[in-house]
Amino acid sequence: MVANVAVYLAAVFLELCKAKNVNDINAAQSELMVKLVQYGRR
């Protein structure tokens, strides 16, 4: 369970690194928050 979260966060971090502008980063952060909330409800 914890390993899955670590892998997921690493993937998100790589996406943020690839994001070239602030809008991409904001969108990625918003999506991350939504996914974390959904993940926490499981």
N, C-alpha and C positions, 0 to 999 in steps of 0.2 A: 504494500500500500504506500509506504513512505517512498520506496524506490520509484514507483510510478509518478508520484508528485515531483520528485527530483528530476526525472527525465522530462516531464512535461514542462517544468519551469526552465530547464536548459533549452528546450526547443523554442519556448517563447522568447528567451533571451537572444537566441540566434536570430529570430525574426526581427526583434528590436534592433539588433546590430545591422541587419540588412535594410531597415527602414531608412530612407534617405532624408525625409523631411518630417517636420513636427506633426503634421496631420497624420502621417502613417503611424507615428509613435503613439499619438493620442488614441487613434482607432485601435491599435494593438493593445494598449493598456485597458481600454474599455472592454474589449472582447475578453481579455484575461480576467478581469473582475467578474464578468458574467459567468465565465467557465468555472472560476473558483467557487462562486456561489452555488452553481449547479453541482459541482463536484462535492461540496460540503454537505449537500442535501441527500446524497446517496447513502 
